[in-house]
Each structure stands twice: as structure tokens, then as C-alpha cells.
């Protein structure tokens, strides 16, 4: 058996275990007191769970948006593969999304347009919000962000 029991009764594996080789191991454990008396054997079942790998599938690497067409799902077929909920129950999922363009400075892909300008020129939704606004009393949290001090209408933030 690939297990050992220490003098405190802790069972440990002595070699790496694989769920592909065996999902269950049964060992017989006998306890001894300080006088050397032994207990009756107790069967201990050790379950080996499959390795948990999370992954995304069906996430496209590009999309085309035509101004004025309204909201478009970014990843309509995306699926996030979680481990079996019997192994662990997820309580929170966080992810981040980075959008960029291959033709900066042309058309409606410019960060330098105000949200109002983007609505007029590019068909941006009225429900759109400015995620990186100009620093004001309501948006003090953007003040410490690094900006590109060019000749832009508003701040263009830099992230490393």
C-alpha cells in the first residue's frame, strides 16, 4: 500500500496517487496504546479524486462590432469548465477582459472620444458607462492612475 501511518495516527501517502490508476484504497489500521495493547483493526477507505483542471472553451479571439447595431454579446458560446461540485463548491468567480484594436486612431476605436461623442459618432448605447472617467469628486479613485499626457480631450490612462 502506498500509505504510512505516523505515531499520531496521521495517514499519509508515500507515493503520488492517481485517480486513473485507482480511485479508492482500503487500508487496515490498528491502534496501539502506550502499554503496547492493540485495538481491533479498522478499515479506512481513501478516495482519490481526479485532478481538477478549470478551463474556458468557445471563447473567440476576435469580434467585429458595427456602430449602431446595439449591444452585442462578446462571448455568446463561452463555457467555463469547473471541477465536479462534489470536489469543491465554487463561491466566487472573477475574470478580466481586455479589449484592443488593430487599427488605433481610426474611426470609433479611440479612447480619446468622450462618451457623448461616442454615442453621436459611433452609435454607443445610452446604457454605456465610462469605466475610466476624468478624476472628479465622484471619481477620485482614478486620480492615482498614470496617464498619457498627450493632446487629448480627456485623460488616456496607461497600465503596465
C-alpha positions as CSV (number, residue, x, y, z in Angstrom):
1,X,0.0,0.0,0.0
2,X,1.3,3.5,-0.8
3,X,0.4,4.8,2.7
4,X,2.0,5.2,6.1
5,X,0.5,6.0,9.5
6,X,2.7,8.0,11.9
7,X,2.8,7.7,15.7
8,X,0.0,10.3,16.0
9,X,-2.3,8.4,13.7
10,X,-2.0,10.6,10.6
11,X,-2.3,8.7,7.4
12,X,-0.1,10.0,4.5
13,X,0.5,8.7,1.0
14,X,4.1,7.7,0.4
15,X,3.9,8.0,-3.4
16,X,1.9,10.2,-5.7
17,X,-1.6,8.9,-6.2
18,X,-3.5,8.8,-9.5
19,X,-7.3,8.6,-9.9
20,X,-6.6,6.9,-13.3
21,X,-4.8,4.0,-11.5
22,X,-7.2,3.6,-8.6
23,X,-10.0,5.8,-7.3
24,X,-10.2,4.0,-3.9
25,X,-7.8,2.4,-1.5
26,X,-8.8,0.5,1.6
27,X,-6.2,0.0,4.4
28,X,-6.5,-1.7,7.8
29,X,-5.3,0.4,10.7
30,X,-4.6,-0.9,14.2
31,X,-4.0,1.5,17.1
32,X,-1.6,0.7,19.9
33,X,-1.6,2.3,23.4
34,X,1.5,3.2,25.3
35,X,1.3,-0.2,27.0
36,X,1.5,-1.9,23.7
37,X,-2.1,-3.2,23.6
38,X,-3.6,-3.3,20.1
39,X,-7.1,-2.3,19.1
40,X,-9.2,-4.3,16.7
41,X,-8.4,-3.5,13.1
42,X,-10.4,-0.7,11.5
43,X,-10.8,-0.4,7.7
44,X,-10.1,3.1,6.4
45,X,-11.2,4.0,2.8
46,X,-9.2,6.6,1.0
47,X,-10.8,8.1,-2.0
48,X,-8.6,9.6,-4.8
49,X,-10.3,12.4,-6.6
50,X,-9.5,13.2,-10.2
51,X,-7.2,16.1,-10.8
52,X,-9.2,19.3,-11.1
53,X,-8.4,21.5,-14.1
54,X,-10.6,24.5,-14.9
55,X,-10.7,25.9,-18.4
56,X,-12.6,28.2,-20.8
57,X,-14.0,26.8,-24.1
58,X,-15.5,28.5,-27.1
59,X,-14.0,31.9,-26.5
60,X,-13.3,33.6,-29.8
61,X,-10.2,35.7,-30.1
62,X,-11.9,38.4,-32.2
63,X,-15.2,40.0,-33.0
64,X,-16.5,42.8,-35.2
65,X,-18.8,45.5,-34.0
66,X,-20.8,47.6,-36.4
67,X,-21.7,51.0,-34.9
68,X,-25.4,51.5,-34.3
69,X,-26.2,47.8,-34.1
70,X,-26.8,47.9,-30.3
71,X,-25.4,45.6,-27.7
72,X,-23.5,42.6,-28.9
73,X,-22.6,39.6,-26.8
74,X,-18.9,39.3,-26.5
75,X,-18.6,35.5,-26.0
76,X,-22.1,34.0,-26.6
77,X,-20.9,30.4,-26.7
78,X,-18.3,30.6,-23.9
79,X,-18.3,27.9,-21.3
80,X,-16.2,27.7,-18.1
81,X,-15.4,24.1,-17.1
82,X,-15.3,23.7,-13.4
83,X,-14.3,20.7,-11.4
84,X,-17.0,18.5,-10.2
85,X,-19.0,20.3,-7.5
86,X,-18.6,17.2,-5.4
87,X,-14.8,18.0,-5.2
88,X,-15.2,21.7,-4.3
89,X,-18.1,24.2,-4.4
90,X,-17.2,27.4,-6.1
91,X,-18.2,30.5,-4.1
92,X,-16.9,33.2,-6.4
93,X,-15.7,33.6,-10.0
94,X,-13.6,36.6,-11.2
95,X,-12.3,37.1,-14.6
96,X,-11.0,40.0,-16.6
97,X,-11.4,41.0,-20.2
98,X,-9.0,43.1,-22.3
99,X,-10.2,44.8,-25.5
100,X,-7.9,46.2,-28.1
101,X,-7.9,47.0,-31.7
102,X,-5.5,46.5,-34.6
103,X,-6.2,50.0,-36.1
104,X,-5.8,52.5,-33.3
105,X,-6.7,56.1,-34.2
106,X,-9.1,55.2,-36.9
107,X,-12.9,55.6,-36.5
108,X,-14.7,54.8,-33.3
109,X,-12.0,52.8,-31.6
110,X,-10.3,55.8,-30.0
111,X,-10.2,56.2,-26.2
112,X,-9.9,59.9,-26.7
113,X,-13.5,60.5,-27.6
114,X,-15.8,61.4,-24.8
115,X,-18.7,59.1,-24.1
116,X,-21.2,61.6,-25.6
117,X,-19.1,61.8,-28.8
118,X,-19.0,58.0,-29.0
119,X,-22.8,58.0,-28.7
120,X,-23.2,60.5,-31.5
121,X,-20.5,59.3,-33.9
122,X,-20.3,55.6,-33.2
123,X,-23.7,54.6,-32.1
124,X,-22.6,53.8,-28.5
125,X,-25.6,52.8,-26.3
126,X,-27.2,55.2,-23.9
127,X,-26.6,52.4,-21.3
128,X,-22.9,52.7,-21.8
129,X,-20.9,53.9,-18.9
130,X,-17.4,55.5,-18.7
131,X,-15.3,52.9,-16.9
132,X,-12.3,55.2,-16.6
133,X,-13.8,58.7,-16.1
134,X,-12.0,62.0,-15.6
135,X,-11.0,62.5,-12.0
136,X,-13.8,64.4,-10.2
137,X,-15.2,64.4,-6.7
138,X,-17.4,61.4,-7.8
139,X,-14.4,59.6,-9.3
140,X,-11.4,60.3,-7.0
141,X,-10.3,56.7,-7.5
142,X,-8.8,57.4,-10.9
143,X,-6.5,60.3,-9.7
144,X,-3.5,58.0,-8.9
145,X,-3.7,56.2,-12.3
146,X,-0.9,57.0,-14.8
147,X,-2.0,59.0,-17.8
148,X,-0.6,59.7,-21.3
149,X,-0.2,63.4,-21.2
150,X,-0.8,64.0,-24.9
151,X,-3.2,66.5,-26.5
152,X,-6.3,64.5,-25.9
153,X,-9.9,65.6,-25.0
154,X,-9.7,63.7,-21.7
155,X,-7.1,61.5,-19.9
156,X,-5.8,58.4,-21.6
157,X,-4.7,56.0,-18.9
158,X,-1.6,53.8,-19.1
159,X,-1.4,50.4,-17.5
160,X,1.7,48.2,-17.2
